[in-house]
Amino acid sequence: MKLKYTAAWVGLTAAAMVTATACGSDGAKTATETADKAVDKASTVMAALTRATDRTEELGSAEIRTTTTLEAAGGEPVSMDGTYSWGDGAAMDVEMDTAAAQMSGLQDDPTTRVVMVDGAYYYDIDPQPSGPIAGKEWMRVDVAAVTGEAGADNMAANADPTAGLRYLTASSKVEDLGKETVLGKETTHYRGSVGAEHIEKSKLTEAEKKAAVAALEANGGKMTCDIWVDGKDLPVRMSQTGAGMTVQMDFLKFGTTKEITAPPAAETGDLSEQVREQRDAAIGQ
């Protein structure tokens, strides 16, 4: 059985976000005034995003809506709606658009349920007539087969979707784009980007540098992130762009989500090796 590697198998990549911080300038000011203002602005932005990270980490889960757009897949967005949990490792239980994810050959329904837990993706499919998933209700694929070992390690280490904000001090620029209304809430919009060169020159610890660079390498070498934070210091929306991919995540409700568990093994067929081989072949082209 031959499967096509698709945008949907990227899953939730927001947990690998690495964003940036720095300062603006005003040419009409003296060098000292500009430097002082830059420090104040950077400190203010850092404080706001640190609060958002801390609050999100505490809550541990959320009802989310995501849209993933991959240039290599023709730019058609793949939507996902459901639960994302990070309190005890990265996990999700969502419904995604079957046709946009190019999985109509495995599922007749307009949406496909996807569960990610314990380092693997599980796709709720129609039982197939032959092959490794013959007669099975679920298709299992290791996260590492989809994202590579570095991506899987980063996801495991940074399950909190705002974890990447901790690398903000490594950036050369961040923007406070002001107040915007998102999902009916008044928010402050921040935007930043970071590359490996910023990480290496930063004051992060060696362990933090290694994790940050691994995250960047797993996502094309440079990332740009937008985040909208509400008055309760919680993210309302995050958008990440890099490696020919854009992922937007809306946070609809925090906490009190259901436990996420893997489907029964007897109902599951494993296609990790097939997907890994196709991914390696695609990268080698």
C-alpha positions, 0 to 999 in steps of 0.5 A: 500500500502506498501512502502520500506524505501530507501536510496533515501529518505534520500535526500540531507544530505550535509546540515547537514555536520559537519566537523573538524579542528585541527593541525598536528605535527612534531616529529623532532621539539621541543614542542614549535615549534610544538605548534606554527606550529600547531596553524599556520596550524589550523588558515590557514585551518580555514581561508580557510574554513571560506571563503568558507562557507561565499562565499557559503552562499552568493550565495544561490544556485547551480547546483549540482550532488550528489551520495548517497551510503547507506550500508543498501541498498546494497551499490548501489549509488543513483545519483541526478542531479539538483538544490539545493537552500539555500538562503531562506531555504533548497530546491532542484529540482533534477532527481534521478536514479529510479532503484538505489533508488528502486522506479521502482514500482512507476515510469517506467521512468529511472529517477524520479524527486524529489522536496524538499521544505517547509519541504517536499519531492515530488516524481514525480510518475506514477498514482497508481490504489489504495491507498492514491496516487491513480491517483496522479502525485506526492507523498509527504513525510515530511522531518521529516518522512525520517530524524527524527525530529532532522534531519529535524530541522538541515536541516532547521537551516543549509540549506547552504551545507557548514554550518557545517564547522562553527563547525570546531573549535570543532575537534581534527584533520584536514588534508590539503591534498594538491592540486588536480584537481577536475572537471577541477579545481585546488583545495585544499583538506581538510579532517576532522572528529568530534564526540559529545565529541569534540563538548562538549569540544569546545568553541562553544556557548551552542546554537551552541553545541546543533545544532552541537550535534543534527546534529551528532546524526541525522547522526550516532554520528560521521562524516568525511568530505572531501572538495575541495576548488578552488582558488575563495574560493568556494567548488567544491566537498564535501564528507560526511561519517557517519552512514553507508552512504556516500554522495558526492556533486559536485558543477557545477555552483553557483547562478542564479538557478530557483525558487523551488515550491511545486507541485499543492496540487490537484495532490499530495498524502501524504504518510508521516505517512506510511513512518514515521511508517516504519522508526520507525519500522526499527530503532526499529529492 
